[in-house]
Amino acid sequence: MQMKLKLTVAAAVAAMAGLSFAQDVQVVKIGSVAPMSGPQAHYGKDNANGVLMAVEDLNKENLVIGGKKIKFEAQVEDDAADPKQGTAVAQKLCDSKVAGVVGHLNSGTTIPASKIYSDCGIPMITGAATNPSLMKPGYKTSFRIIANDNALGAGLAFYAADTLKLKKVAIIDDRTAYGQGVADVFKKTALAKGMQVVDEQYTTDKATDFMAILTSIKSKSPDAIFYGGMDAQAGAMLRQMDQLGMSNVKYFGGDGICTTEIIKIAAGAKSLDGVVCAEGGASIAKMPGGEAWKKRYDAKYPGQFQIYSPYTYDATFVLADAMKRANSTDPKVYLPQILKTNFKGVTTTIQFEPNGELKNPAITLSVYKDGKKVALN
């Protein structure tokens, strides 16, 4: 009987110890938002993978913040690249009391969602949305760790005019906040560089048939087409350019088309050889931790890498770094520390301008050779 009593007491003590340990662990949720469904799901999955990988790496550090052992969890949400769904998801994350958000992917979803995060005081760091208008309202909760469209559109126009010496360009955009934004910057810079814009056409981010648009453009004999939009439409456009005998026309675009997925969508189109695209940040080879990180990513998520996951990985670490420095996971307490960030990430050393933009952002131009994406700089 005494032996049994001892065992019961020991079991109770062990249970209490386990309970107290469980109480000492604080779960800190980080929201990840991107299109996880629809034609842009490959970007969304890549973005979420970056956050999940960061959360896993952070949990290996056994962080103690504010006297509590911290366990990070990613709350992955789908905004389907739709502004209405984006704001609904933002409200859901506010209601879930996440500590911070990494996202969104599209400027069209990020801009309206940023107001909701501002209203509920949750920091949002995007590693993908590039429209400069994101920072215009001056929300203290909005941050970007990638170059914006001013850098991307201008960089492409400089390359077209100065390096390739092109004279005539046609412009197409998909009328989204991203597509229109990057196309406007390209147009402005191209005109300032003395290039002639011979045609302007519009489509949507759901379109698949571009024959009428391309036929109109072909009659104007441009040296190049600039497309403001994503790879699902660009890949289809490249196939249709081949059908119209336009494979000698250069094809420019921002980070929305600068993926490996466009190779699959273009399905062997000769026009892919004429693509020049720009993305914010250095190429993987020139990122401080790029190649080592990419090996780990590919081992974990084979064949899923697109473009933004190194940025969503860094964004997650930037949130955690600010929490460490503030010794708090409360957004109200740690938010001011984000602006003081000086974090050596995979992509670059991350520091912010007072408006939440990344300091000294790099851009990389890429082309496609023999079915592979190759960085020019």
Secondary structure, 3 states (H helix, E strand, C coil): CHHHHHHHHHHHHHHHHHHHHHHHEEEEEEEEEECCCCCCHHHHHHHHHHHHHHHHHHHHCCCEECCEEEEEEEEEEECCCCHHHHHHHHHHHHHCCCCEEECCCCHHHHHHHHHHHHHHCCCEEECCCCCHHHHCCCCCCEEECCCCHHHHHHHHHHHHHHHCCCCEEEEEECCCHHHHHHHHHHHHHHHHCCCEEEEEEECCCCCCCCHHHHHHHHCCCCCEEEEECCHHHHHHHHHHHHHCCCCCCEEEECCCCCCCHHHHHHCCCHHHHHEEEEEECCCHHHCCCHHHHHHHHHHHCCCCCCCCHHHHHHHHHHHHHHHHHHCCCCHHHHHHHHCCCCEECCCCEECECCCCCECCCCEEEEEEECCEEEECC
